[in-house]
Amino acid sequence: MVIDLYTHLAPRSFLDRMVVLAPKLGNIVTRLLAVRPLSDLDARFRDMDSVPDYRQVISLPNPALEEIGDATTGPELARIANDEMAELCQKYPDRFVGFAAAVYMGDVEGAIAEARRAVTQLGAKGVLIYNHVGGHPLDEPRFRPFFAAMAALKKPIWLHPTRTATTSSDYASEAKSRFEMWWCFGWPYDTSIAMSRLVFDGLFDRHPDLEIITHHAGGMIPFFDGRIGPGMDVLGARTSDEDYSGIIPGLKKPHMDYFKMFYGDTAMFGATNGVKCALDFFGPEKIVFATDAPLGPIAKTYKGISEMDVSAETRQAILYGNAARLLQL
């Protein structure tokens, strides 16, 4: 069996309700519907059949619920999406091995309650959150109870990047990022920043067993291991207006060890150079097969992993074993 740990699905009831609750976002719904396998199961299943004995873990696509709704509509959309994803997993167990629940992180207590409901009542395998919450970093103290709740539930977190052209321009002279650099390079950058902020905030000291699955092979982290490791040993030496001298000594073990506690996936649009780098960094027990389907190619990604120069044991761990352990199958 092959388990694709990071795929996206837009339940029709969720899209229908989004149009009602957030009518100004109708163009987003139109764009989501244009990617037919996001909501058209027949089209989705045809794509899935390109790889034998292939199963998916499903989750909502971008945009983040915090970008769609407020403290009233966001939680409602999360409940609708989770109910339908759970129903799809029950109806098509030969297609979907589970789902990563949606939560509205703008209301931390509500997010915890929905995560518990999704896990304990609907059978969610974990939750999906984004690298920031309406522009606020995940290491803000108000989010700590959420991570504590997920650690108590013993379920993984899918960490997904989100950024738009207007979130941050590439140059101070411009109002927005051009040529979709906000997506191509911005998302891996934002993933790396979120990971680093969580590490330096001591997340894994508080919750050493918490499992977080990063998208797109861990962003920039594997490639820049030297800058992150020995380069950050002198954290604070480059900064004159803040005192960072206590951050590294305040951690219970070398900071690079924490970065290796994350999981990376293979969702690199079929390319394997980045996957090889991530495999070397995280290790064969921390890489999971993922395609980003239907936004990324299923068959091409599978072919790339199938032809990588790795042992049969490593390939099996990537394609199935690591995911099965994470999902507690």
Stockholm file with secondary structure:
# STOCKHOLM 1.0

chainA/1-329         MVIDLYTHLAPRSFLDRMVVLAPKLGNIVTRLLAVRPLSDLDARFRDMDSVPDYRQVISLPNPALEEIGDATTGPELARIANDEMAELCQKYPDRFVGFAAAVYMGDVEGAIAEARRAVTQLGAKGVLIYNHVGGHPLDEPRFRPFFAAMAALKKPIWLHPTRTATTSSDYASEAKSRFEMWWCFGWPYDTSIAMSRLVFDGLFDRHPDLEIITHHAGGMIPFFDGRIGPGMDVLGARTSDEDYSGIIPGLKKPHMDYFKMFYGDTAMFGATNGVKCALDFFGPEKIVFATDAPLGPIAKTYKGISEMDVSAETRQAILYGNAARLLQL
#=GR chainA/1-329 SS CEEEEEEECCCHHHHHHHHHHCGGGHHHHHHHHHSGGGTCHHHHHHHHTTSTTEEEEEECCSSCHHHHCCTTHHHHHHHHHHHHHHHHHHHCTTTEEEEEEECCTTSHHHHHHHHHHHHHTTCCCEEEEESEETTEETTSGGGHHHHHHHHHHTCCEEEECCCCTTTSCSSTTSSSCCTTHHHHTHHHHHHHHHHHHHHHTTHHHHCTTCCEEESGGGTTTTTTHHHHTGGGTTTTTTCSSSCCTTHHHHSSSCHHHHHTTSEEECCSTTCCHHHHHHHHHHCGGGEECCCCTTSSCHHHHHHHHHTSSCCHHHHHIIIIIHHHHHHTC
#=GC SS_cons         CEEEEEEECCCHHHHHHHHHHCGGGHHHHHHHHHSGGGTCHHHHHHHHTTSTTEEEEEECCSSCHHHHCCTTHHHHHHHHHHHHHHHHHHHCTTTEEEEEEECCTTSHHHHHHHHHHHHHTTCCCEEEEESEETTEETTSGGGHHHHHHHHHHTCCEEEECCCCTTTSCSSTTSSSCCTTHHHHTHHHHHHHHHHHHHHHTTHHHHCTTCCEEESGGGTTTTTTHHHHTGGGTTTTTTCSSSCCTTHHHHSSSCHHHHHTTSEEECCSTTCCHHHHHHHHHHCGGGEECCCCTTSSCHHHHHHHHHTSSCCHHHHHIIIIIHHHHHHTC
//
